[in-house]
Amino acid sequence: MDLILSLTLLILAGPVILLAMLAVVAHDRGPPIYWAPRVGRGGRDFRMAKLRTMTVDADRRGGASTSRSDVRVTAPGRILRRWKIDELPQLWNVLLGQMSLVGPRPNVRRGGVDRYTPGELGLLAARPGVTDLASIVFSDEDLLLEGAADPDARYDRLIRPWKSRLGLLYIHRRNLWTDVRIVALTALAIVAKRPALQGVDAILAEWGAPDDLRRVCRREGPLPWTEPPGLPA
């Protein structure tokens, strides 16, 4: 499924990717593709392809987490992020076998994987994905981090624990049919997030997920602060 769908989608999305690349270059004359260092299955490093949505010097001007008002995000970058177009080049990583269409999202090493709890290291047992359940639930991550004096710190307490729990649960319960549903729900979430969240909750109900995780994924209220899974006693 990874090979067939990623190749098909890459061909179909080719014109969109090309137009987006031209828009990025026209804006600031910088490179259109950002090769993001990430950690994949088994702790191996790889470079993940993304359409560049931030300034060329963004890595030197801030942390890994990005709020909606982050000044490093360019004008065309905001549009690409809104419609998830910036993620399309990752289909190339899928063709190379570095990623899957569905799987826990890959993390950076410094300040990311290097800080994983013993439990979170289980996320490295699978190929990282272009999308996953957390990508649907926290598609508004930039808004959740809005106004934070330290977006990375807020991410670690507010979003990371739930993302990690979803990723670990997926690894233990994944199957082909669920992957197909997650891909469909990802597309649905771009235009109608509430029905997509209901689809995520249906999957979690089938998996027997804990009530607190399901409540968070339904996004019925403020996200509770908590600790990442797998912290030693």
N, C-alpha and C positions, 0 to 999 in steps of 0.2 A: 504494500500500500504506500509506504514511504516513497519508494522509487517512482512508481507510476504516477501518483498524485502530485508529487513535487515537480516532476518533469512537465506534466500537463499544465499545472498552475504557473510554472515559470514561463512556459511558452505563451499562455494566455495573458499573463500579467506583463509580458515583455514591453509592449507599448507604454503601459502605465509607468513602469520602472524607468524607461528611457525619458519620458516627459518629466518625471520627477527629478531625474539626474540633471536634466537641462535647467530646471528651475533652481536647483541648489547651486549649480555652477554660475548661473546668471546673477544670483543674489550677491555672492561675495568672491567669486572666482576661485573658490577653494575646491578640494577634491569632493566628488559627489558621494563616494562610498567611504564609510568609516569602518575600519577593521578592528572590532572591539576584542581585546584579549579576554578570554573566558576560560573556565575550567569545565571539562567535559567528563564523560564516563571514566571511572577509574582514576580520577584526579589528573587527567592529561590536559595540558593546555592546548587551546586552538584559537583561531581568529574568526570571530563571528561577523558576517557581513551585514551592515545596516546602511540605509540611506542616511547621510549625515543630516541631522536636524539641529545641531548645535554649532557654535562658533568653532573655528579651527583650533583655538587654544583652550577649549572648554575643560580639558583634563587638568590644566594648570590653574584654572580659576575656581574650582569647586570640587565637591565630592561626587560620589556615584549616584546619589538620590537626587531627583529633580522635581521641584514643585511647579505648579502651573505658571507662576510669575517669574520663574528663573530667567534672568536676563541673558543667559547663555543660549537659550533656544531661539533660533532664527525665525523670521516671519514665515518662510515656506515650511520650516520645520514644524511649526505648530499645526499646520494643515496636514502634513504627512503623519504626525502623531495622532491627530484626531481620528483619521480614517485608517490607521494602522498600516499605511503604505510603506512606512520606513522599515517594517519587518519583512517585506517581501523578498529581499535579497537573501534572506536566511534559507530560502529554498535551495540555494546553491550548497549550503552547508549540509543540507539533508542529502543531496545527491552525492556528496563526498563521504557520507557515512559518519559525519561528526555530530549530526543532530538527527532527531526524528521530528515528524510533524507534531506529535503530541508527546510531552514529557515535561518534567520539572524545568523551569526556565534556568538557563546557565547563569552562574554568578562570576564575579571577578574574583581573583585570588586574594590580593591584598585588601583587607577590610571586609572581605566576603567569606570565601571558603576557609581562609586562615582563621576565621573566628567561629566557625561552625562548632556546635556542641557535638559530643559523641553521637547523639541521636541523629543530628542533621547530616552527618557524614554518609548516612544511608542514601541520601539524595544522589550521590555519585555512583550508585549501583546501576543507573539507567542512563541511556543517552538523553541529553537535554533536549527540550522540545521548542518548536516555534511557538506553540501555544500549550496551555494546560488549564485546569480548572481555576487556578489563581489568576491567570490572565483575564478571565471573564469576571471574576468576583472583584478584582482590584484594577479594573481597566481605568478607573479614575484615580489611580495612585497619585498623580501629580496634584490633584485637588485635595486629597487627604493630607498631603505634606505642605499645603499652602500655609504660609505664615509661620512656619517653624524656624526658630533661630538656628537649629541644627537639624536639617532634613534627614541626615543619615541616622542620627540618634532616634528621631521619631519613627523612622522606618523600622529600626531594629526592635522597638517595643510595640509598635502598633500594627505593622503589616507582616514583617518577617516571620513571627511565630506562626501565624495562620497560614501563610504561604508554605512554610516548611511542613506543617501538619498535613496540608492538602497534598503536597508532593509525595510524602512518605506513604500516605494512604493510597494514592494512585499507584505507586510502584507495587504495592501488595495486592491490589485488586484489578489492575488493568487487564483489558481484553480488547480485541479488535472492534467489537460493536461499540464499546465505550469510546474508543478513539474516534470513531466516525461521528458519534454524537457530540463529542467535544469540539471537533472541527466545525460542525454545523452550528453549535451554540456560540462559538467564537465569532462567526460571521453574523449571526443574529444579534449579538451584543453590541455591534457597531451601530445598529439602527434602532434596536429595541432592547434595552438592557434588562428590564424587569422580567419579560418572558424568558430571557436567557438565564437569569438567576433562578427562576422556577425550574428550568431544566437541570441546572447544577444541583439544586436541592433534591430533585427526583433521583439523580445518580447517587447522591450521598445517602438517601434513604435506602436504596437498594443495597448499598455497601454496609448499612448499619452504623453509619458515622455517629459520633457523640452529638448530643443535642446542642452543646455550646458551639461546636464547629458549624453545625447546620444553621444556627441562628445568625452567626457572623456571615455566612455565605448568602443568606437571604437579604442581608443588609437592611434589617428592619430598624436599626437604631445605631447610636454611636458605637464605634469599634472599641471593645475593651482592651486595655493595656495588659500584656501578659509576657511571659518569658518564653524563649524558643524551646522546642521539645528536646528532651534528652539531656538536660543539665544533670551533672552528677549530684548525688545527694550531699 
